[in-house]
Amino acid sequence: QAFEHELSALDADVICCQEVTQDMFTSLNARLASLGYIGLHALRHLPEWAFDESWESNQLGIAVFARHSKFEMVEVSHRFARDFLQEAERQCTDVHQISERLLARADSVMVCQLRHKRQGSTPEDCIIACAHAVWWYTDNPQQPISCKPVQIMLMLRAIDDFADSRGLDTGRVVLCGDFNTLPCSGGSTSKYDDTAGYELLTKGFLAKEHPEHPAQHGWALNALEAP
């Protein structure tokens, strides 16, 4: 209830949330619908997973709410990061099988095409994307930190693909999310600074020499680049 009250008080036109179960979304959606929002929710599970009734109470997902008086929800696409890994990248030498860890993950991005409704003006389309990247922050081969910047790059590809296939302007994109990355050193509890994802998002590039780049962990990828 406190969270719902806080979101209501923010009075934002668009709200993006991560780690939202179906039960949480049902409650949030009812509260925000009464305030004029339309809500969308996607649970984080892969299509090949066997259905489990417990998903609704324990599977975390992502959610987007938009104020209906300001935006029309034109189209929505829920995309798994793993689906945008290229075949050439899969074939690169990968000593610790980081790519296999990535391909088994259900981390995703919800991409929404919104149409901004303005009185007396032609409506304009924009993209709101809500993402949630893996939390891994050590060099544990089962949970490698180097998977995270690759996953973020793939999420950016997913957004770019959505925009390109629909002729939308990539200069009108707002990306929100929980990226589990830090803007500067000194904040991580591991031996890594956990800054690779932030660097990729803000600079559009991550050099192979960065200690969190997969090339430093046995996966021979080139420098990571945003689309």
C-alpha positions in Angstrom: 0.0 0.0 0.0 2.9 2.4 0.8 4.4 1.7 -2.7 1.1 2.3 -4.4 0.6 5.5 -2.5 4.1 6.7 -3.5 3.5 5.9 -7.2 0.2 7.8 -7.0 1.9 10.8 -5.4 4.5 11.0 -8.1 1.8 11.8 -10.6 4.0 10.7 -13.5 2.7 10.2 -17.1 4.6 7.0 -17.4 5.7 4.5 -14.7 8.1 1.6 -15.2 8.6 -1.1 -12.6 10.7 -4.2 -12.2 10.5 -7.3 -10.0 6.7 -7.3 -10.2 4.8 -10.5 -9.6 1.3 -11.1 -11.0 -0.2 -10.6 -7.6 1.6 -7.3 -7.2 0.6 -6.1 -10.7 -3.1 -6.9 -10.0 -3.0 -4.7 -7.0 -1.0 -1.9 -8.6 -3.1 -2.0 -11.8 -6.4 -1.6 -9.8 -5.0 1.4 -7.9 -3.4 3.1 -10.9 -6.4 2.4 -13.2 -8.6 4.4 -10.9 -6.2 7.3 -11.5 -6.4 7.0 -15.3 -3.5 4.7 -16.1 -3.4 1.7 -18.4 -1.0 -1.1 -17.3 1.0 -3.8 -19.0 2.8 -6.7 -17.4 5.1 -9.4 -18.6 6.3 -12.3 -16.4 9.9 -13.3 -16.7 9.8 -16.9 -18.0 11.1 -18.5 -21.2 8.7 -20.2 -23.6 10.4 -23.6 -23.3 9.8 -23.7 -19.5 7.1 -26.0 -18.3 4.1 -24.1 -16.9 3.9 -23.8 -13.2 0.9 -22.4 -11.4 3.2 -20.8 -8.8 4.5 -18.4 -11.4 1.8 -15.8 -10.6 2.9 -15.5 -7.0 6.7 -15.9 -7.3 7.9 -15.1 -10.8 9.2 -11.6 -11.2 8.2 -9.5 -14.2 8.3 -6.0 -15.6 5.4 -3.5 -15.8 4.6 -0.3 -17.6 1.8 2.1 -16.7 0.9 5.1 -19.0 -1.6 7.9 -18.3 -4.4 7.3 -20.8 -5.2 10.9 -21.2 -1.7 11.6 -22.4 -0.8 8.4 -24.3 -2.3 5.8 -26.5 -0.7 2.4 -26.2 -0.1 1.5 -29.9 2.0 -1.6 -29.7 3.9 -3.6 -27.1 6.6 -6.2 -27.5 8.2 -8.3 -24.7 11.6 -9.4 -25.8 14.2 -11.7 -24.2 17.8 -10.4 -24.3 19.1 -13.8 -25.3 17.2 -13.8 -28.6 19.4 -11.0 -30.0 22.7 -12.8 -29.6 24.2 -13.2 -33.0 25.4 -16.6 -34.4 28.9 -15.3 -34.9 29.0 -14.3 -31.2 27.8 -17.7 -30.2 30.6 -19.3 -32.2 33.4 -17.3 -30.5 35.8 -19.1 -28.2 34.0 -19.2 -24.8 36.2 -21.0 -22.3 33.7 -20.7 -19.4 30.5 -21.0 -21.5 29.3 -17.6 -20.6 27.1 -17.6 -23.6 25.3 -20.7 -22.4 24.6 -19.0 -19.1 23.2 -16.0 -21.0 21.0 -18.2 -23.3 19.4 -19.8 -20.2 18.4 -16.4 -18.7 14.9 -15.0 -19.0 16.0 -11.4 -18.4 14.0 -9.1 -20.8 12.9 -5.7 -22.0 9.3 -4.6 -22.6 9.2 -2.2 -25.6 6.1 0.1 -25.9 5.2 2.3 -28.8 3.2 5.2 -27.2 1.3 7.9 -29.1 1.5 11.2 -27.4 -1.9 12.9 -27.5 -1.7 16.7 -27.5 -4.7 19.0 -27.8 -4.6 20.8 -31.2 -1.4 19.0 -32.4 -0.7 15.9 -34.5 0.0 13.0 -32.2 3.6 11.9 -32.0 5.0 8.4 -31.4 7.7 7.6 -28.9 9.2 4.4 -27.4 9.2 3.6 -23.7 11.3 0.6 -22.8 11.4 -1.1 -19.4 14.3 -3.6 -18.8 15.8 -5.7 -16.0 19.3 -7.1 -16.4 20.9 -9.9 -14.4 22.4 -9.0 -11.0 25.6 -11.1 -11.2 28.7 -9.2 -10.0 31.5 -11.7 -9.4 33.7 -13.9 -11.6 31.9 -17.1 -10.4 31.7 -19.2 -13.7 28.1 -20.0 -12.8 27.1 -16.3 -12.4 29.7 -14.3 -14.4 29.7 -10.5 -14.2 30.8 -10.4 -17.8 27.4 -11.7 -18.9 25.7 -8.5 -17.7 27.1 -5.9 -20.2 26.5 -8.4 -23.1 22.9 -8.8 -21.9 22.5 -5.0 -21.8 23.8 -4.7 -25.3 21.3 -7.3 -26.4 18.5 -5.4 -24.8 19.5 -2.3 -26.7 19.5 -4.3 -29.9 16.0 -5.5 -29.1 14.8 -1.9 -28.8 16.6 -0.9 -32.0 15.1 -3.8 -33.9 11.6 -2.8 -32.7 12.0 0.8 -33.8 13.6 -0.1 -37.1 11.0 -2.6 -38.1 8.2 -0.1 -37.5 10.0 3.0 -38.9 10.1 4.7 -35.5 12.7 7.4 -34.6 15.3 6.0 -32.3 15.9 9.5 -31.0 12.6 9.3 -29.3 13.3 6.5 -26.9 13.2 6.5 -23.1 14.9 3.5 -21.5 14.1 2.7 -17.9 15.2 -0.3 -15.8 17.1 -2.0 -13.2 20.5 -2.6 -14.8 22.4 -3.7 -11.7 25.3 -1.5 -12.7 27.1 1.4 -11.0 28.2 4.8 -12.4 31.5 4.9 -10.6 34.0 2.7 -8.7 33.8 2.1 -5.0 30.2 1.0 -4.6 30.5 -2.7 -5.3 31.0 -5.4 -2.7 33.0 -7.6 -5.2 36.5 -7.1 -6.6 34.9 -5.5 -9.7 33.6 -2.0 -9.8 30.4 -3.2 -11.7 30.6 -0.2 -14.0 30.6 -2.0 -17.4 26.8 -1.8 -18.0 26.7 1.9 -17.1 29.6 2.7 -19.4 28.0 0.8 -22.3 24.7 2.6 -21.7 26.1 6.1 -21.4 29.0 5.9 -23.9 27.6 3.3 -26.3 30.9 1.4 -26.2 32.7 -1.0 -23.9 36.4 -1.7 -24.7 37.7 -5.3 -24.6 40.2 -4.1 -22.0 37.6 -3.4 -19.5 37.9 -5.9 -16.6 34.2 -6.8 -16.9 34.2 -7.3 -20.6 33.7 -11.0 -21.6 37.0 -11.1 -23.4 38.7 -10.8 -20.0 36.8 -13.8 -18.8 37.4 -16.3 -21.7 34.7 -15.3 -24.2 36.5 -13.8 -27.2 34.0 -11.1 -28.2 35.0 -7.8 -29.7 34.3 -4.5 -28.0 30.7 -4.2 -27.1 28.7 -1.5 -29.0 25.2 -0.1 -28.6 23.3 -0.1 -31.9 
